[in-house]
Amino acid sequence: MLNWLLPKKKVQTGQIFQSIEMTIIYPPALDWNLLFQRPQQLMTAFSKIKGVRAIFINQETYRKQERPIEKLSEDLFLVKQGINYDHLVKGKKVLWFSSPAQYDYSDAKDFDFRVFDYLDNSADEFAVWKDYIPRCFNRADLISTTAKIMYEAHKHDGKPIFMCPNGADYDHFEKAQTLLPRPSDFPKVDEGQYIVGFHGAMASWVDYSLITDIADLGYHVVLIGNNALYQKRIVHPNITCLPHKDYRVLPAYIAQFDVCIVPFKLTEMIRGCDPIKYYEYLAAGKPVLTTCMDEIIHKYSQVTYFIDRYNCGKMLAKAIRENDHHKMAARTQVARANSWDGRARDAVKMINQVMGE
């Protein structure tokens, strides 16, 4: 197991919350090691809460586990698919599932409580999940949503539902607030040329036309994220496409960016998008430019520059010109206020409340 994925030990904070005893299980839908995103972040944060244990059933599509069960911390376990883990369960057994196809997941002892984590609006690229969503709602005891559009669509359905947006791993990404050593594969740019950066899936919802427009203006755009699932190659003298990077080294790459972008197309699916990378960029203290996504406009307009193909040059220049310690402090304050630990605490409080009823 990679040491950089090991979570910090449980720490006592000023806001101590003790849950009823429970074990939260994430079913086999992802490889723990491929992309360290919401499921991994939440399971790590759950395990820090007093009274809560977290078990991630690992699909191993990217990297094989060395042992059938790996103990990552006092209350966080990585378990190979098909391995019995009954001896690890304490208290109530809670299923936390985000893949709609896992709506009927069960194992030998089934579950005392089920939470459906509704991550993405089931439209466009995710329209395949549309028929599964009612089944997920029927199966779950509690619904979590990342974005307002999904919450508003289902808040009167009669099922307990709450908002649980994405968050920031502040301690990890604050390292990028200082200029770390340049990674060996990071492109060398002309003196005075600004670097516009993006990391994430090179997916169909990324606006590559907008990215090309930015490169045409003379900025050097660095795109990080090519992997076995998503591949993109753009031939342009001012665009560099790099492969997916391990979570541990991302801050070193983001530290090289002058500004960060979230250039998503404004599709129906993106209306329900609360991008994790946005919070990571804020934690790094970088100016962030996004397209006009609903979730960002509603909550974070004061620390965001909004771009399209017509104003990108003006807004990039503005973001670079205005960047100072006061702007940076405002961005990092938002990141701190939206921590994964806080999200996990809110979720467990809701589970306590609904399960108690």
NORWOBEL-V570225 format. One record per pair of residues at least 24 apart in sequence whose ideal C-beta (glycine too) atoms are under 10 Angstrom apart, sorted by the first residue. I is the first residue (numbers start at 1). J is the second residue. D is the distance in Angstrom with one decimal. If there is no record, write none. Layout:
i=[I,I]
j=[J,J]
d=[D,D]
This chain:
i=[1,1,1,1,1,1,1,1,1,1,2,2,2,2,2,2,3,4,4,4,4,4,4,5,5,5,5,5,5,5,5,5,5,6,6,6,6,6,6,7,7,7,7,7,7,7,7,7,7,7,7,7,8,8,8,8,8,9,9,9,10,10,10,10,10,10,10,10,10,11,11,12,13,13,13,15,15,15,16,16,17,17,17,17,17,17,17,17,17,17,18,18,18,18,18,18,19,19,19,19,19,19,19,19,19,19,19,19,20,20,20,20,20,20,20,20,20,21,21,21,21,21,21,21,22,22,22,22,22,22,22,22,22,22,22,22,22,22,22,22,22,22,23,23,23,23,23,23,23,23,23,23,23,23,23,23,23,23,23,24,24,24,24,24,24,24,24,24,24,24,24,24,24,24,24,24,24,25,25,25,25,25,25,25,25,25,25,25,25,25,25,25,25,25,25,25,26,26,26,26,26,26,26,26,26,26,26,26,26,27,27,27,27,27,27,27,27,27,27,27,27,27,27,27,27,28,28,28,28,28,28,28,28,28,28,28,28,28,29,29,29,29,29,29,29,29,29,29,29,30,30,30,30,30,30,30,30,30,31,31,31,31,31,31,31,31,32,32,32,32,32,32,32,32,32,32,32,32,33,33,33,33,33,33,33,33,33,33,34,34,34,34,34,34,34,34,34,34,34,35,35,35,35,35,35,35,35,35,36,36,36,36,36,36,36,37,37,37,37,37,37,37,38,38,38,38,38,38,38,38,38,38,38,38,39,39,39,39,39,39,40,40,40,40,40,41,41,41,41,41,41,41,41,41,41,41,41,42,42,42,42,42,42,42,42,42,42,42,42,43,43,43,43,43,43,43,44,44,44,44,44,44,44,45,45,45,45,45,45,45,45,45,45,45,45,46,46,46,46,46,46,46,46,46,46,46,46,47,47,47,47,47,47,47,48,48,48,48,48,48,48,48,49,49,49,49,49,49,49,50,50,51,51,51,51,51,52,52,52,52,52,52,52,52,53,53,53,53,53,53,53,54,54,54,54,55,55,55,55,55,56,57,57,57,57,57,57,57,58,61,61,62,62,62,62,82,84,92,92,92,94,94,94,94,94,95,95,95,96,96,96,96,96,97,97,97,98,98,98,99,99,99,100,100,100,100,100,100,100,100,100,100,101,101,101,101,101,102,102,102,103,103,103,103,103,103,103,103,103,104,104,104,104,105,106,111,112,112,113,113,113,113,113,113,114,114,114,114,114,115,115,115,115,115,115,115,115,115,115,115,115,115,116,116,116,116,116,116,116,116,117,117,117,117,117,117,117,118,118,118,118,118,118,118,118,118,118,118,118,119,119,119,119,119,119,119,119,119,119,120,120,120,120,120,120,120,120,121,121,121,121,121,121,121,121,121,121,121,121,121,122,122,122,122,123,123,123,123,123,123,123,124,124,124,124,124,124,124,124,125,125,125,125,125,125,126,126,126,126,127,127,137,141,141,141,141,142,142,142,142,142,142,143,144,144,144,144,144,145,145,146,146,146,146,146,146,146,147,147,147,147,147,147,147,147,147,148,148,148,148,148,148,148,149,149,149,149,149,149,150,150,151,153,159,160,160,160,160,160,160,161,161,162,162,162,162,162,162,162,163,163,163,164,164,164,164,164,164,165,165,165,165,165,165,165,165,166,166,166,166,166,166,166,166,166,166,166,166,167,167,167,167,167,167,167,167,167,167,167,167,167,167,168,168,168,168,168,168,168,168,168,168,168,168,168,168,168,168,168,168,169,169,169,169,169,169,169,169,169,169,169,170,170,170,170,170,170,170,170,170,170,170,170,170,171,171,171,171,172,172,172,172,172,172,172,173,173,173,173,173,173,173,173,173,173,173,173,173,173,173,174,174,174,174,174,174,174,175,175,175,175,175,175,175,176,176,176,176,176,176,176,176,176,176,176,176,176,176,176,177,177,177,177,177,177,177,177,177,177,178,178,178,178,179,179,179,180,180,180,180,180,180,180,181,181,181,182,182,182,182,183,183,183,183,183,183,183,185,185,185,185,185,185,186,186,186,186,186,186,186,186,187,187,187,187,187,187,187,187,188,188,189,189,189,189,189,189,189,190,190,190,192,193,193,193,193,193,194,194,194,194,194,194,194,194,194,194,195,195,195,195,195,195,195,195,195,195,195,196,196,196,196,196,196,196,196,196,196,196,196,196,196,196,196,196,197,197,197,197,197,197,197,197,197,197,197,197,197,197,197,197,197,197,198,198,198,198,198,198,198,198,198,198,198,198,199,199,199,199,199,199,199,199,199,199,199,199,199,199,200,200,200,200,200,200,200,200,200,200,201,201,201,201,201,201,201,201,202,202,202,202,202,202,202,202,202,202,202,203,203,203,203,203,204,204,204,204,204,205,205,205,205,205,205,205,205,206,206,206,206,206,206,206,207,207,207,207,207,207,207,207,207,207,207,208,208,208,208,208,209,209,209,210,210,210,210,210,210,210,210,210,211,211,211,211,211,211,212,212,212,212,213,213,213,213,213,213,213,214,214,214,214,214,214,214,214,214,214,214,215,215,216,216,217,217,217,217,218,219,219,219,219,219,219,219,219,220,221,221,221,222,222,222,222,223,223,224,224,224,224,224,225,250,250,250,251,251,251,254,254,254,254,254,254,255,255,255,257,257,257,257,258,258,258,258,258,258,259,259,259,259,259,259,259,259,259,259,260,260,260,260,260,260,260,261,261,261,261,261,261,261,261,261,261,261,262,262,262,262,262,262,262,262,263,263,263,263,263,263,263,264,264,264,264,264,265,265,266,266,266,266,266,270,270,271,274,274,276,278,278,278,278,278,279,279,279,279,279,280,281,281,282,282,282,282,282,282,282,282,282,282,283,283,283,283,283,283,283,284,284,284,284,285,285,285,285,285,285,285,285,285,286,286,286,286,286,287,287,287,287,287,287,287,287,287,287,287,288,288,288,289,289,289,289,299,299,300,300,300,302,302,302,303,303,303,303,303,303,303,303,304,304]
j=[32,33,63,65,66,67,70,71,72,78,32,33,63,246,247,248,248,36,172,246,247,248,249,32,33,36,40,44,72,78,246,247,248,44,70,71,72,73,76,40,41,43,44,45,47,48,54,72,73,74,75,76,44,48,73,171,341,48,73,74,47,48,49,50,52,73,74,75,76,48,341,50,48,341,345,341,342,345,49,50,49,50,51,52,344,345,346,348,349,352,49,50,51,52,348,352,46,49,50,51,52,91,92,345,348,349,351,352,51,52,91,92,348,351,352,355,356,50,51,52,53,90,91,92,46,49,51,52,53,54,89,90,91,92,93,94,112,113,348,351,352,355,47,52,53,54,55,75,77,85,88,89,90,91,92,93,94,111,112,49,52,53,54,55,56,75,92,93,94,95,96,113,115,344,347,348,351,53,54,55,56,57,77,79,85,88,89,93,94,95,96,97,105,107,111,114,54,55,56,57,58,79,95,96,97,98,99,102,117,55,56,57,59,81,95,96,97,98,99,101,102,105,106,107,111,56,57,58,59,60,61,79,80,81,82,99,102,105,56,57,58,59,97,98,99,100,101,102,105,56,57,58,59,60,61,62,98,99,58,59,60,61,62,63,64,65,56,57,58,59,60,62,63,65,70,72,78,79,58,60,61,62,63,64,65,78,246,247,59,60,61,62,63,227,228,229,244,246,247,62,200,201,225,227,229,244,247,276,169,172,246,247,248,250,276,119,166,200,201,247,276,277,98,117,119,146,164,165,166,167,274,276,340,343,96,97,98,99,117,119,76,78,169,247,340,166,167,168,169,172,247,276,339,340,341,343,344,96,98,117,144,164,166,167,340,341,343,344,347,72,76,77,78,96,340,344,72,73,76,169,340,341,344,76,167,169,339,340,341,342,343,344,345,347,348,75,76,94,96,340,341,343,344,345,347,348,351,72,73,74,75,76,77,344,73,74,75,76,340,341,344,345,75,341,344,345,347,348,349,75,348,75,90,91,348,352,76,90,91,94,344,345,348,351,77,88,89,90,91,93,94,78,94,96,344,79,85,88,89,93,96,81,82,83,85,102,105,107,83,228,229,227,228,229,244,107,108,351,352,355,141,142,348,351,355,139,140,141,140,142,144,347,351,136,139,140,136,144,146,129,132,136,126,128,129,130,131,132,133,134,135,136,128,129,132,135,136,132,136,139,132,133,134,135,136,137,138,139,140,132,135,136,139,139,139,141,141,355,140,141,142,351,354,355,139,140,141,142,143,140,141,142,143,144,160,162,164,347,350,351,354,355,140,141,142,143,144,145,159,161,142,143,144,145,146,164,347,143,144,145,146,147,150,151,153,154,161,164,272,144,145,146,147,150,164,166,272,273,274,146,147,150,269,270,272,273,274,145,146,147,149,150,153,267,268,269,270,271,272,273,150,268,269,272,149,267,268,269,270,271,272,204,205,265,267,268,269,270,271,203,204,205,267,269,270,205,268,269,272,268,269,161,351,354,355,357,347,350,351,353,354,355,350,343,346,347,350,351,272,274,272,273,274,275,276,295,343,270,271,272,273,274,293,294,295,298,271,272,274,294,295,298,299,268,271,272,273,294,295,271,272,272,272,354,350,351,353,354,355,357,350,354,346,347,349,350,351,353,354,274,343,346,274,343,344,346,347,350,274,276,279,295,299,338,343,346,273,274,275,276,277,278,279,280,295,338,340,343,274,276,279,280,283,335,337,338,339,340,341,342,343,344,276,278,279,280,281,282,283,284,332,334,335,336,337,338,339,340,342,343,247,250,251,276,279,280,283,335,339,340,341,279,280,282,283,284,332,335,336,337,338,339,340,341,283,336,339,341,247,248,250,251,280,283,284,250,251,254,255,277,279,280,281,282,283,284,285,286,332,335,251,283,284,285,332,335,336,250,251,252,254,255,283,284,250,251,252,253,254,255,256,257,260,280,281,283,284,285,286,251,254,255,283,284,285,286,328,331,332,251,255,284,285,252,255,256,249,251,252,253,254,255,256,252,255,256,252,253,255,256,242,245,249,252,253,255,256,224,240,242,243,245,253,222,224,240,242,252,253,255,256,220,221,222,238,239,240,242,256,220,240,219,220,222,238,240,256,258,218,220,238,218,218,219,220,238,258,218,219,220,257,258,259,316,317,319,320,219,220,221,222,238,240,256,257,258,259,260,220,221,222,223,238,239,257,258,259,260,261,263,289,312,316,319,320,221,222,223,224,240,242,253,254,255,256,257,258,259,260,261,281,284,286,222,223,224,225,254,257,260,261,262,263,277,281,223,224,225,242,244,245,250,253,254,257,260,277,280,281,224,225,230,244,262,264,275,276,277,280,225,226,227,229,230,232,244,277,226,227,229,230,231,232,233,234,241,243,244,229,230,232,264,265,230,232,265,267,269,263,264,265,266,267,269,270,273,230,232,261,262,263,264,265,261,262,263,264,265,266,270,291,307,308,309,232,234,239,263,265,263,265,309,261,263,264,265,291,307,308,309,312,236,238,239,261,263,312,236,238,239,309,263,307,308,309,310,312,313,238,239,259,261,263,289,307,309,312,313,316,239,240,312,313,312,313,316,317,313,258,259,261,312,313,316,317,320,258,257,261,263,253,254,256,257,261,263,249,250,253,254,257,277,277,280,284,280,283,284,280,281,283,284,285,286,284,285,286,281,284,286,287,286,287,316,319,320,323,286,287,288,289,305,315,316,319,320,323,284,286,287,288,289,290,319,286,287,288,289,290,291,305,307,312,316,319,288,289,290,291,293,296,304,307,289,290,291,307,308,309,312,290,291,292,293,296,291,293,291,292,293,294,308,294,295,295,299,338,340,303,304,334,335,338,334,335,338,339,340,335,331,335,328,330,331,332,333,334,335,336,337,338,331,332,334,335,336,338,339,328,331,332,335,323,325,327,328,329,330,331,332,335,319,323,328,331,332,315,316,318,319,320,321,322,323,327,328,331,319,331,334,315,316,318,319,334,338,331,334,338,330,331,334,327,328,330,331,332,333,334,335,331,334]
d=[8.9,8.5,9.4,7.5,6.6,8.4,5.2,9.3,7.1,7.2,9.7,6.9,8.6,7.4,8.9,7.4,8.6,9.3,9.2,7.2,6.8,3.4,8.5,7.3,6.9,6.7,7.9,8.8,7.4,9.1,8.7,6.9,7.6,9.2,9.8,9.8,5.5,6.7,8.7,9.3,9.5,9.0,4.3,8.2,6.7,7.2,9.5,6.2,5.1,9.6,9.6,6.0,8.6,7.7,7.8,7.7,10.0,8.4,6.3,6.9,7.7,4.9,8.2,7.4,9.9,7.5,6.2,7.4,9.8,7.3,9.5,9.0,9.1,7.9,9.5,9.6,8.9,7.8,9.8,7.3,6.4,7.2,8.9,9.7,9.8,5.5,9.7,7.5,7.1,9.3,7.8,4.4,5.3,9.2,9.9,9.8,9.1,5.5,6.8,4.0,5.1,8.8,9.6,8.9,4.9,7.8,7.7,5.8,6.3,9.0,6.8,6.9,9.0,8.6,5.6,7.5,7.5,9.5,5.0,7.9,8.3,5.8,2.9,6.9,9.0,9.4,6.9,5.8,7.4,9.6,9.3,7.9,4.6,4.2,7.4,5.2,8.1,7.8,7.9,7.1,8.5,8.1,10.0,7.6,4.4,7.4,6.2,8.6,9.3,9.0,7.0,4.6,5.6,6.2,7.3,5.6,6.7,9.8,9.5,9.5,6.4,7.3,5.1,7.3,9.4,9.8,9.3,8.6,4.7,7.9,5.1,9.3,8.2,9.3,9.0,8.2,8.2,9.4,8.0,5.0,8.1,6.8,9.9,8.9,8.3,9.7,8.2,6.8,6.8,5.4,6.9,8.7,8.9,8.1,7.3,9.9,7.5,7.2,4.8,6.4,9.3,9.8,8.2,5.6,7.2,8.0,9.6,9.3,9.2,9.9,9.2,5.5,9.3,9.0,6.7,8.4,5.3,9.1,7.5,9.6,4.7,4.4,9.2,8.6,10.0,9.0,4.3,7.0,4.7,8.7,9.7,9.1,9.0,4.4,8.6,9.1,8.1,8.2,10.0,8.3,10.0,6.5,7.4,7.1,3.9,9.8,7.6,5.8,8.8,8.4,9.4,8.0,5.9,10.0,8.0,9.0,8.8,7.9,6.5,5.2,5.9,4.7,4.0,6.6,9.6,9.7,5.8,9.4,5.0,8.3,8.4,8.5,8.3,8.4,9.0,8.9,5.6,10.0,8.2,8.6,9.4,5.3,4.4,9.5,8.9,9.3,8.4,9.0,9.0,9.8,7.0,4.0,7.7,7.6,8.9,8.5,8.1,9.9,9.9,8.7,8.9,8.0,9.2,8.3,9.2,7.7,8.0,9.5,8.4,9.2,8.4,4.0,8.9,9.0,9.7,9.6,8.5,9.5,9.9,9.1,5.7,9.4,7.2,7.7,6.7,7.8,9.3,9.9,5.9,8.4,9.4,6.4,8.5,9.0,8.1,9.3,6.1,9.1,7.9,9.0,10.0,9.8,10.0,8.7,9.6,8.3,6.9,9.3,6.3,9.9,10.0,7.9,9.7,4.5,9.5,8.2,8.4,7.4,9.1,7.8,9.4,8.4,9.4,8.6,6.5,9.9,6.7,5.6,7.2,9.3,6.7,9.5,9.3,7.8,9.9,8.6,7.9,8.0,6.2,8.8,7.2,9.1,8.3,9.7,8.2,9.2,8.1,4.4,4.9,8.4,6.8,3.4,7.9,8.8,9.3,8.3,8.1,9.3,7.9,9.5,9.6,9.8,5.0,9.2,7.7,6.6,9.8,7.9,6.0,7.5,4.3,3.8,8.5,8.7,8.1,9.1,7.8,8.5,9.5,6.4,7.4,9.1,8.5,8.4,6.4,6.5,9.5,5.5,9.5,9.2,10.0,9.2,8.9,7.2,8.5,9.3,9.8,9.4,8.4,8.9,8.3,9.9,6.0,9.2,7.6,7.0,7.6,5.7,7.8,10.0,9.9,9.8,9.6,8.6,9.2,5.7,5.9,6.0,7.7,9.5,9.8,5.7,8.9,8.5,8.1,10.0,9.1,8.8,9.4,8.8,9.5,8.7,8.0,9.7,9.7,9.7,7.3,8.6,9.8,6.7,9.1,9.3,9.2,6.3,7.9,9.1,8.5,9.3,9.8,9.6,8.3,8.2,8.8,7.8,8.8,8.1,9.5,8.6,9.4,8.6,9.0,9.3,8.9,8.8,4.3,8.9,8.7,3.6,6.2,9.9,7.6,5.3,9.5,7.9,6.5,9.6,9.3,9.3,8.4,9.4,6.1,8.9,9.3,4.7,4.4,8.7,8.0,4.7,7.8,9.9,7.5,9.4,6.5,9.0,10.0,9.1,9.0,7.5,9.0,5.2,7.4,6.6,7.8,5.1,6.1,4.7,5.2,7.5,9.9,6.1,7.0,4.8,7.5,6.0,9.6,9.9,9.4,7.5,8.4,6.6,9.0,9.8,3.8,8.9,7.6,5.3,7.1,9.2,9.1,9.4,9.6,8.3,4.7,8.2,7.8,7.2,8.6,6.0,6.5,4.6,7.0,8.6,5.2,8.5,9.7,7.9,8.5,9.3,8.5,8.8,8.4,5.4,8.7,8.9,9.8,8.9,8.5,9.2,8.7,7.7,8.4,8.6,6.5,9.3,6.0,7.0,9.5,9.6,9.3,6.9,5.9,6.1,8.8,9.0,6.4,5.1,7.8,5.9,2.7,7.3,8.7,9.4,7.9,8.3,9.6,7.1,3.9,4.6,9.0,7.9,7.7,8.3,7.4,8.9,4.8,5.7,4.0,8.0,9.7,7.3,5.9,6.4,8.1,5.9,9.6,9.7,9.6,5.5,8.8,8.9,8.0,8.9,8.6,6.3,7.3,10.0,8.9,6.3,6.4,9.0,5.0,8.1,9.8,9.4,9.4,6.3,7.7,9.6,8.2,9.3,7.3,8.0,4.6,9.7,9.5,8.1,9.8,9.6,7.5,4.3,6.6,5.1,9.3,7.4,5.2,9.5,9.0,8.3,9.0,7.0,6.7,6.6,9.0,8.9,5.1,4.7,9.4,6.7,8.4,9.3,5.4,9.5,9.1,9.7,7.4,9.7,8.2,4.8,9.9,8.4,9.3,10.0,7.5,7.8,9.3,5.1,10.0,9.4,9.1,9.5,9.9,8.8,9.6,5.6,8.9,6.4,5.4,8.1,4.9,9.7,8.8,7.4,8.0,7.1,7.1,9.8,9.4,4.8,7.2,4.6,9.2,8.0,6.1,9.6,9.1,7.9,8.4,7.6,9.4,7.7,5.8,9.6,9.7,8.6,9.4,4.9,5.5,4.3,8.1,6.8,4.6,8.6,8.3,8.9,3.7,6.2,9.2,6.5,4.5,9.5,9.2,8.3,4.2,7.5,8.8,5.4,6.0,7.1,9.6,9.6,8.7,9.9,10.0,9.0,8.2,7.0,7.1,9.2,7.9,6.0,9.4,8.5,9.1,8.9,4.6,9.6,7.6,5.3,5.5,9.5,8.7,6.0,8.8,9.4,8.5,9.9,9.0,10.0,7.6,8.3,8.0,6.6,8.2,7.6,9.6,7.5,5.7,6.9,9.6,9.9,8.4,4.9,7.9,8.4,3.7,4.8,8.8,9.5,9.5,7.6,8.1,5.7,7.1,7.4,7.1,8.1,9.1,9.4,4.1,7.8,8.8,7.3,9.3,8.0,8.0,4.2,7.5,8.2,4.2,4.1,8.7,8.1,9.7,8.7,8.8,7.8,3.7,7.2,7.3,8.9,9.6,7.8,8.3,6.1,4.2,8.5,7.4,9.8,7.4,9.6,6.8,9.9,9.1,9.9,5.7,7.7,9.6,6.6,4.6,8.7,8.8,4.2,7.9,6.8,8.7,9.6,7.9,9.0,8.5,5.9,8.9,8.3,6.9,5.4,6.0,9.4,7.7,9.9,9.0,6.3,8.5,9.3,9.3,7.2,9.5,8.1,7.8,8.4,6.5,9.8,5.6,6.6,9.9,6.5,9.5,9.4,4.4,8.4,9.1,9.5,10.0,9.3,4.6,9.1,8.6,9.1,9.3,9.9,9.0,7.9,9.7,9.7,6.9,7.2,5.4,8.2,9.2,8.3,5.3,7.3,9.1,4.4,7.1,7.6,9.3,9.8,6.1,7.3,5.2,7.8,6.0,10.0,9.3,6.0,5.4,5.0,7.9,9.7,7.1,4.8,7.3,9.5,9.2,9.6,7.0,7.0,5.5,7.7,5.7,9.3,8.1,9.4,7.0,9.7,9.7,7.5,4.9,8.0,7.4,9.8,10.0,7.3,6.4,9.7,7.2,3.3,8.0,7.4,5.3,7.2,8.5,9.7,7.9,7.3,5.2,6.9,7.7,10.0,8.6,6.9,5.3,7.3,6.7,7.7,9.3,7.8,4.0,5.7,8.7,8.6,7.2,6.3,6.9,7.1,9.2,8.4,6.1,8.0,8.9,7.7,5.1,8.8,9.4,8.1,9.4,7.6,8.3,5.2,9.6,5.6,9.4,7.9,7.3,4.6,9.4,8.8,9.7,5.6,8.0,9.0,4.3,6.4,3.7,9.0,9.4,7.4,9.9,9.1,8.7,5.4,8.5,9.1,9.9,8.8,9.7,8.2,9.2,9.8,9.6,5.4,5.3,9.5,6.2,6.6,5.9,8.0,9.1,7.6,9.9,9.2,6.1,6.4,7.3,9.6,9.8,4.6,6.5,4.9,8.6,9.9,6.7,9.7,9.0,8.1,7.2,6.5,9.3,8.1,9.4,9.1,9.2,6.6,8.3,4.8,9.3,8.6,7.3,7.3,7.2,5.5,6.5,8.7,9.9,6.9,7.8,5.7,9.5,6.3,9.0,7.3,9.5,9.6,9.5,9.3,5.3,9.0,5.8,8.2,8.3,8.9,9.7,7.5,8.0,9.1,8.4,9.3,5.5,8.0,6.9,4.9,9.8,9.7,9.2,7.3,5.0,7.3,9.1,9.2,8.4,8.4,9.8,9.2,8.9,6.5,9.9,9.5,9.3,9.9,8.0,9.3,7.6,9.8,7.5,7.1,9.6,9.6,10.0,7.8,5.9,8.8,9.9,9.6,9.5,7.6,9.1,8.9,9.1,6.8,7.4,7.1,9.2,4.8,9.5,6.7,7.2,9.6,8.8,8.2,7.9,5.8,9.1,7.8,7.7,9.1,8.7,6.2,8.1,6.3,4.6,7.4,6.1,8.2,9.4,6.4,5.3,6.4,8.0,7.4,4.6,7.1,5.2,7.3,9.1,9.5,9.9,9.6,7.6,4.9,7.0,8.8,9.4,7.4,8.9,8.8,9.8,7.0,7.5,4.1,7.1,7.4,7.7,9.1,9.5,8.1,7.6,6.1,7.6,9.6,9.9,8.9,7.4,5.5,9.8,6.3,9.8,7.4,10.0,5.9,6.4,7.1,8.8,8.9,8.3,9.2,8.3,8.9,10.0,9.6,9.9,8.1,9.7,9.4,9.6,8.1,5.7,5.7,9.0,9.0,8.0,8.1,8.6,9.6,9.1,4.5,6.6,8.8,5.4,4.1,9.1,9.9,8.2,8.2,6.5,9.0,3.8,7.8,9.1,9.3,9.5,8.5,8.5,8.3,9.2,9.3,8.8,4.4,8.3,9.8,5.8,5.4,8.4,9.3,8.5,8.3,7.4,10.0,9.7,8.9,9.0,4.0,7.0,9.9,7.7,5.3,7.0,8.6,7.7,8.1,7.2,9.9,6.0,6.7,9.4,6.0,8.8,9.0,9.2,6.2,9.1,7.0,9.7,8.3,7.7,9.8,5.3,5.0,9.4,8.5,5.4,9.3,9.0,9.4]
